[in-house]
Amino acid sequence: MQVLVAGCSGFVGTALRRRFQRAGIRLLCLSRRPQAPEEGVVWLQGDAAEPPETWRPTPQGPIDAVVNLVGILRAFPRRGMTFERAHVAVTRNLLNWAREAGIPRFLQMSALGIEEAQTPYQRTKLQAEALVQESGLQWTIFRPSVIFGKSPTGRDAVGLLMKYMTWLRVLPYFVADAPYELQPVYVGDVVEGFWKALQDDGAVGRIWKIGGPRRYTYKEFLATLAQRVPGPVLLVPVPEGLMLKVSAVLQHLPFWPITPDQIRMLRGRNVAPEAGTYFAWLGIRPKTLEEYLDGRLPDEENG
Ligand SMILES: NC(=O)c1ccc[n+]([C@@H]2O[C@H](COP(=O)([O-])OP(=O)(O)OC[C@H]3O[C@@H](n4cnc5c(N)ncnc54)[C@H](OP(=O)(O)O)[C@@H]3O)[C@@H](O)[C@H]2O)c1
């Protein structure tokens, strides 16, 4: 089996690459940047929103499926990084190419809670899902909650928060009349679903909502991480309204960790009560955040 993966160099993409390599799947991996050679992987350099003829080298050979992991959490319009481009234009381009090239399967990475459609991230992810569903291809959509796991790129939310805790020693949580709930899921458990979807036609036309075994309030989530950071970390309650105002001013600075829209997306119930169906389909036990943080996952699963 040969699969083209867009977003292959990122946090989830790295774990997916490893899982697919283990399964003997040949990978065509698309990235805008040059990448180090890797066994079983052909790196294509190019932009997933641009026609495949511009990718170098151009994709060759029979391709069985396209996996679209491309996504951004923050837009930088001056650098051409908009939600519209990363989510809608990329998905449209990959779908058009898959149809023209006769590639039957399309796996789309989406996110939990997007149906609230409150932010450009959520709205464009929803638009991308609609394109996938109307594509006529054999599609499967994945909607995970916050994902944790080992990330050589350091782009995972958990790793980033722990770095901030180590540097700053103090981190705010938001005080508001809102649940601020999330259900973090292990990256290995997410990419397992992508692998399984390629083996099982029963996954065609499904939207998998995915969360780990436990729900946390945002404060509980931060406290779980803070306990594992060497030295003291102070979690400070800050009114949500104040954080929204401060973030609105500072969000354009690359070092500022959170945008007002990210705060808005955390407000709700970012949880998946139906996640048990997903894990029953996979036939695996969901890994806990604590197991991961305490290094209790076997090496292979740890990254
Ligand atoms: N991480 C989470 O907690 C989480 C939770 C729910 C859903 N998701 C979704 O999962 C997906 C992967 O997330 P991640 O955490 O792995 O993100 P990430 O580490 O930031 O990776 C994003 C990837 O997108 C690629 N990319 C962006 N624009 C591109 C373009 N125009 N053409 C080609 N590649 C492009 C980047 O590749 P290059 O820079 O190498 O080109 C990178 O490989 C995203 O769709 C995200 O919305 C993530």
The ligand as an ORCA input file, in Angstrom:
! r2SCAN-3c Opt
* xyz 0 1
  N      -2.258     18.645     18.205
  C      -3.504     18.598     18.695
  O      -3.741     18.620     19.933
  C      -4.672     18.497     17.742
  C      -5.961     18.308     18.259
  C      -7.025     18.198     17.367
  C      -6.820     18.267     15.998
  N      -5.549     18.467     15.529
  C      -5.331     18.544     14.082
  O      -4.356     17.588     13.715
  C      -3.607     18.052     12.593
  C      -2.119     17.953     12.874
  O      -1.839     18.731     14.016
  P      -0.359     18.814     14.614
  O      -0.524     19.071     16.061
  O       0.429     17.681     14.138
  O       0.133     20.164     13.928
  P       1.631     20.620     13.550
  O       2.633     19.891     14.346
  O       1.623     22.101     13.588
  O       1.751     20.152     12.038
  C       1.064     20.792     11.012
  C       1.538     20.231      9.711
  O       0.867     20.913      8.647
  C       1.805     21.107      7.632
  N       1.369     22.209      6.788
  C       0.798     23.385      7.164
  N       0.473     24.100      6.082
  C       0.849     23.366      5.009
  C       0.770     23.545      3.626
  N       0.232     24.650      3.101
  N       1.259     22.580      2.787
  C       1.824     21.454      3.299
  N       1.911     21.207      4.611
  C       1.432     22.156      5.447
  C       3.127     21.364      8.318
  O       4.154     20.960      7.425
  P       5.433     21.822      7.002
  O       5.554     22.972      7.964
  O       6.563     20.844      7.095
  O       5.127     22.234      5.619
  C       3.029     20.377      9.473
  O       3.501     19.107      9.071
  C      -4.100     19.474     12.311
  O      -5.064     19.413     11.279
  C      -4.775     19.878     13.614
  O      -5.802     20.829     13.413
  C      -4.459     18.582     16.358
*
